[in-house]
Amino acid sequence: MKKDKEFFRGALIGALAMFCVIAGGNALWKWASMAGFLPESLSATSEVENKLYLLEQMVDKYYLYHDEIDKDTQAEGIYTGYMAGLMDPYTTYYTEEQTEELMQGISGEFTGIGATMTQDLENKTTKITDIEKGSPAEEAGLQAGDLVVQVDDHKIVDESLDEIVKWVRGKEGTEVTLHIVRGEEELSFTMTRRVIQQNTVEYEMKKGQVGYIYVKEFDEVTASQFETALNDLEAQEMNGLVIDIRDNPGGNLDTVVEMLRQILPEGVIVTTKDRDGTAEEYTCDGAHEFTKPLAVLVNGSSASASEVFAAAVKDYGIGTIVGETTFGKGVVQDVIGLRDGSSVKITTAEYFPPSGESINKKGVKPDVEIEFEQDPNDPEADNQLEKALEIVRQ
């Protein structure tokens, strides 16, 4: 149910991929522009440049498959390696295509059909695992569990999930046909691609009139979805609230600040400091302080923006933090766009919760520590959630 992402300022690539593509591990970030930053030409000669020149000459003279070299791919490898050489897991180079996917992931809005799929490499099958409500996929009749065997004229043989996703993606207003196997049936569904807002917040009323809000990640759309959930639960006269940010890898700093302004008292929410010691404070006026019993669920995969959220609630004492110590990512990345459409995500600052104590490589320690215990007789059982609900009901 929960996936990894990143924590950036201003705004997993793994087994799962949205048909509209989700891009984003543990980051807090913002977007910046490099326009006017770089000189029109670079004339400096360095030892590194000399060595690159020599390597190029050796490849040109000796490499067996020289005629098959893709110069663009080779250059992208240099840029990727340069940023990787910083040995910072949060600093990354993105190609133009990767940058487009990244920015879509930040916004929480995608052009596609609104379905999620996984790929079983051992059995060589591609399966739909989730359908967004109100999406073209839902309207067409696609279902979780459908096996995708063909996209338009592309039959799926041994293509990667990323390649299949590219087939399904496309411009808004264009059509795509998926051929699927459902049980013994072979079916086809033609859908018109459109912009879809990802559902990043789920909520319901639990027993005892305790509201429950699960936040998947902190995208640009999340703050308004959180406000809607909060207002709806208030309208249902909730007596208390549990906010679940377990396995939430983070997202947009502005988003988490906006959400905290809906529950915190007056004061500082979070402070960022760059390498020169320049500080920037994000504050709350306390106009919407949440005064009912509150618990926030966290675990070791709650990172970055999630940790900003949990630390603020803990430091102001407006709620009880329940679960396991969080990931411990207390740094901020800026995403800087380059002239050719590529970009770099680079660590630029450290952030500090209201207490002023760094959580980097430490995490946020819960007030009530409880490890998740799987119940083999009840896969839906959740002992951490039950503990949080118990605390709120007291």
C-alpha positions in Angstrom: 0.0 0.0 0.0 2.9 2.3 0.7 5.7 3.3 -1.6 9.1 5.1 -1.5 9.6 8.5 -3.0 11.7 11.7 -2.3 11.8 14.8 -0.1 12.5 18.0 -2.0 12.2 21.7 -1.3 9.7 23.9 -3.1 7.9 20.3 -4.8 10.8 4.4 -6.0 11.4 3.8 -9.0 11.0 0.1 -8.2 8.6 -2.8 -8.8 5.6 -0.5 -9.3 5.0 2.0 -12.0 2.0 4.1 -12.9 0.8 3.8 -16.4 1.0 7.5 -16.2 4.4 7.0 -14.5 5.3 7.8 -10.9 8.8 9.1 -10.4 10.4 10.5 -7.5 13.7 7.8 -2.4 13.6 9.9 0.6 13.9 13.6 -0.5 12.7 17.2 0.3 13.0 19.6 -2.5 12.3 22.6 -4.8 12.7 23.6 -8.4 15.3 26.1 -9.5 16.5 27.3 -12.9 20.0 27.4 -14.3 19.1 30.0 -17.0 22.0 32.5 -17.1 24.0 30.5 -14.6 26.5 28.8 -17.0 28.8 30.7 -19.4 28.2 30.3 -23.1 31.5 28.4 -23.4 34.0 26.7 -21.1 37.7 27.3 -21.9 39.4 26.0 -18.8 41.5 22.9 -19.2 42.0 20.7 -16.2 43.6 17.3 -15.4 40.1 15.8 -15.5 39.4 17.2 -19.0 42.8 16.1 -20.2 42.1 12.5 -19.0 38.7 12.5 -20.6 40.3 13.6 -23.9 42.8 10.7 -23.6 40.1 8.2 -22.9 38.1 9.4 -25.9 41.2 8.9 -28.1 41.8 5.4 -26.8 38.1 4.5 -27.5 38.3 6.0 -31.0 41.5 4.0 -31.8 41.0 0.7 -30.1 37.4 0.0 -29.1 36.0 -3.0 -31.1 32.4 -1.8 -31.3 33.3 1.8 -32.0 30.8 2.1 -34.8 28.0 1.3 -32.4 28.8 4.0 -29.9 25.8 6.2 -29.0 27.6 9.5 -28.2 24.5 10.9 -26.3 24.3 7.9 -24.0 28.0 8.0 -23.4 27.8 11.7 -22.4 24.9 11.0 -20.1 27.0 8.4 -18.4 29.7 11.0 -17.7 27.2 13.4 -16.1 25.7 10.6 -14.1 29.1 9.4 -12.9 30.2 13.0 -12.0 27.3 13.5 -9.6 27.5 9.9 -8.3 31.2 10.7 -7.4 30.0 13.0 -4.7 29.0 9.9 -2.8 25.8 11.5 -1.7 22.8 9.2 -2.1 20.5 12.2 -2.5 22.4 14.0 -5.3 21.5 12.8 -8.7 21.7 13.7 -12.4 18.5 13.4 -14.5 18.3 13.2 -18.3 15.6 15.2 -20.0 13.2 12.3 -20.0 13.9 11.5 -16.4 13.4 15.2 -15.5 10.0 15.2 -17.1 9.0 12.1 -15.1 10.4 13.6 -12.0 8.4 16.8 -12.3 5.2 14.8 -13.0 5.8 12.9 -9.8 6.3 16.1 -7.9 3.0 17.6 -9.0 1.0 14.4 -8.3 -0.7 14.9 -11.7 -0.1 12.6 -14.6 -1.2 12.1 -18.2 -2.2 8.5 -18.6 -5.0 6.1 -17.9 -4.8 5.9 -14.1 -3.7 2.3 -13.6 -0.7 0.8 -11.7 1.1 -2.3 -12.8 3.8 -4.6 -11.6 6.1 -7.0 -13.5 6.9 -10.6 -12.4 10.3 -11.1 -14.0 10.4 -14.8 -13.1 7.0 -15.6 -14.8 7.4 -12.8 -17.4 4.0 -11.4 -16.7 2.8 -7.8 -16.4 -0.2 -7.3 -14.1 -2.5 -4.4 -13.2 -2.4 -4.0 -9.4 -4.5 -0.8 -8.8 -7.0 1.4 -10.6 -7.4 5.1 -9.7 -11.0 6.1 -9.0 -12.7 8.1 -11.8 -9.8 7.3 -14.2 -10.1 6.2 -17.9 -8.9 2.7 -16.7 -11.8 2.5 -14.3 -14.4 3.8 -16.8 -13.2 1.4 -19.4 -13.6 -1.6 -17.0 -10.0 -2.6 -16.3 -9.5 -4.5 -13.1 -6.8 -5.2 -10.6 -5.4 -8.6 -11.5 -5.7 -8.2 -15.3 -2.6 -9.4 -17.1 -1.4 -7.0 -19.8 -0.2 -8.8 -22.9 -0.2 -6.1 -25.6 -0.3 -2.3 -25.8 -1.7 -1.0 -29.2 0.5 -2.9 -31.7 3.2 -3.7 -29.2 3.1 -7.3 -28.0 4.8 -7.8 -24.6 7.5 -10.4 -24.8 10.5 -9.5 -22.6 10.3 -5.7 -22.5 11.0 -3.9 -19.2 8.3 -2.3 -17.2 9.7 1.1 -18.1 9.3 0.3 -21.8 5.7 -0.9 -21.4 4.9 2.3 -19.4 6.2 4.4 -22.3 3.9 2.6 -24.6 0.9 3.4 -22.4 1.9 7.0 -21.8 1.1 9.7 -24.3 -0.4 13.1 -25.0 -3.6 14.1 -23.4 -6.6 13.4 -25.6 -4.9 10.5 -27.5 -6.1 6.9 -27.4 -4.4 3.7 -26.2 -5.6 0.1 -26.4 -4.6 -2.5 -23.8 -5.0 -6.2 -24.6 -5.4 -8.2 -21.4 -6.0 -11.7 -20.1 -8.6 -12.0 -17.3 -9.0 -15.6 -16.2 -9.7 -17.5 -19.4 -10.8 -14.5 -21.3 -8.8 -12.3 -23.7 -10.2 -8.7 -23.7 -9.2 -5.3 -25.2 -9.9 -1.9 -23.8 -9.5 1.4 -25.6 -9.1 4.5 -23.4 -8.4 8.2 -24.0 -5.5 9.5 -22.0 -6.1 12.5 -19.8 -4.6 14.3 -16.8 -5.2 12.4 -13.6 -4.7 13.7 -10.1 -3.0 11.0 -8.0 -4.9 10.1 -4.8 -2.2 10.6 -2.2 -4.6 10.8 0.8 -7.0 8.1 2.1 -9.3 8.5 5.1 -12.2 7.0 7.0 -14.0 7.2 10.3 -13.0 4.4 12.7 -14.9 3.1 15.8 -15.4 5.6 18.6 -15.6 8.5 16.1 -11.8 8.5 15.6 -10.8 9.8 12.2 -8.0 8.1 10.3 -6.0 9.7 7.5 -3.3 7.9 5.6 -0.9 10.1 3.7 1.0 8.2 1.0 3.5 11.0 0.0 3.7 14.8 0.0 3.0 15.9 -3.6 1.7 19.3 -4.7 -1.9 17.9 -4.7 -1.6 16.4 -1.2 -2.3 19.5 1.0 -5.7 20.1 -0.6 -6.5 16.4 -0.3 -5.5 16.4 3.4 -7.6 19.5 4.0 -10.6 17.8 2.4 -10.1 14.7 4.5 -9.7 16.8 7.7 -12.8 18.9 7.0 -15.0 15.9 6.1 -14.0 14.1 9.3 -14.7 17.2 11.4 -18.1 17.4 9.7 -18.7 13.8 10.9 -17.9 15.0 14.4 -14.8 13.1 15.0 -13.5 12.9 18.6 -9.9 12.4 17.7 -7.5 11.7 14.8 -4.8 9.2 13.7 -2.5 10.4 10.9 -0.6 7.5 9.3 2.6 8.4 7.5 4.3 5.0 7.7 6.3 4.1 4.6 5.8 7.7 3.4 9.2 8.7 1.8 8.6 12.4 1.7 8.0 14.9 -1.1 7.5 18.6 -1.2 8.6 20.9 1.6 5.9 23.5 0.8 3.3 20.8 0.9 4.2 19.5 4.4 4.4 23.0 5.7 1.0 23.8 4.4 -0.5 20.7 6.0 1.1 21.4 9.3 -0.4 24.9 9.2 -3.8 23.2 9.4 -3.0 21.6 12.8 -0.1 23.3 14.6 -0.2 26.2 17.1 1.6 29.5 16.4 5.4 29.1 15.9 8.2 27.8 13.8 7.4 24.7 11.8 10.9 23.9 10.4 14.1 25.8 9.7 16.6 25.1 6.8 20.2 26.1 6.9 22.6 26.1 3.9 26.4 25.6 3.9 26.9 29.3 4.7 24.7 29.1 7.7 21.9 31.2 6.1 18.7 30.1 7.8 15.1 30.2 6.4 12.2 29.7 8.8 8.7 28.3 7.9 6.1 29.4 10.4 2.5 28.8 11.4 0.0 31.5 12.7 -1.9 28.9 14.8 -5.2 29.9 13.3 -6.2 26.2 12.8 -4.6 24.5 15.7 -5.9 20.9 16.2 -6.9 20.5 19.9 -8.5 17.1 19.9 -6.6 13.8 20.8 -4.1 13.1 18.0 -1.6 10.3 17.2 0.8 10.1 14.3 2.0 6.7 13.0 5.6 6.3 11.8 8.2 3.7 11.0 11.7 3.3 9.6 10.5 4.1 6.1 8.9 7.4 7.2 11.4 9.9 5.7 12.2 13.6 5.1 8.8 15.4 4.8 7.3 12.7 7.0 9.9 13.4 9.6 9.3 17.2 9.4 5.6 16.4 10.1 6.3 13.9 13.0 8.9 16.1 14.6 6.7 19.2 14.6 3.8 17.4 16.1 6.1 15.9 18.8 8.0 19.1 19.6 4.7 21.1 20.1 3.2 18.2 22.1 -0.1 18.3 20.3 -0.1 14.6 19.5 1.6 11.2 20.3 4.1 9.7 17.9 3.5 5.9 17.7 5.5 3.2 16.0 9.2 3.0 15.2 12.1 5.4 14.8 11.9 7.2 11.4 14.5 7.0 8.6 16.7 9.9 9.6 17.0 12.1 6.5 17.5 15.7 7.7 18.8 17.3 4.5 17.2 19.2 1.6 17.7 18.9 -2.1 17.1 21.6 -4.8 16.3 20.4 -8.3 18.1 22.7 -10.8 17.2 22.7 -14.4 19.8 22.8 -17.2 19.5 24.4 -20.6 19.0 21.1 -22.5 16.1 20.0 -20.3 18.1 17.8 -18.0 18.5 18.6 -14.3 20.4 17.8 -11.1 19.0 17.1 -7.7 21.6 18.4 -5.3 21.8 18.5 -1.5 21.9 22.2 -0.5 20.7 22.5 3.1 20.0 20.8 6.4 16.6 21.2 8.1 15.8 21.4 11.8 12.4 20.8 13.6 11.0 23.3 16.1 13.3 21.9 18.9 16.3 22.9 16.8 17.8 19.4 17.2 19.1 17.8 14.0 17.4 14.5 13.1 19.8 13.7 10.2 21.0 10.1 10.5 19.1 9.9 13.8 15.4 10.0 12.9 12.4 10.9 15.1 12.0 8.6 18.0 8.3 7.8 18.8 6.7 8.6 22.1 5.2 5.0 22.1 7.5 2.5 20.5 5.8 -0.6 19.0 7.1 -2.8 16.2 4.7 -4.1 13.5 3.8 -7.7 14.1 2.3 -9.7 11.2 -0.7 -11.9 12.2 -0.6 -15.0 10.0 -4.3 -15.6 10.8 -5.3 -12.1 9.8 -3.4 -10.3 7.1 -5.4 -7.2 7.6 -4.4 -6.9 11.3 -2.4 -3.9 12.3 -1.1 -3.8 15.8 0.5 -0.4 15.4 -2.7 1.2 14.2 -4.7 -0.4 16.9 -2.3 1.0 19.5 -2.6 4.5 18.0 -6.4 4.2 18.0 -6.3 3.1 21.7 -4.3 6.1 22.7 -6.6 8.5 20.9 -9.7 6.9 22.4 -8.4 7.2 26.0 
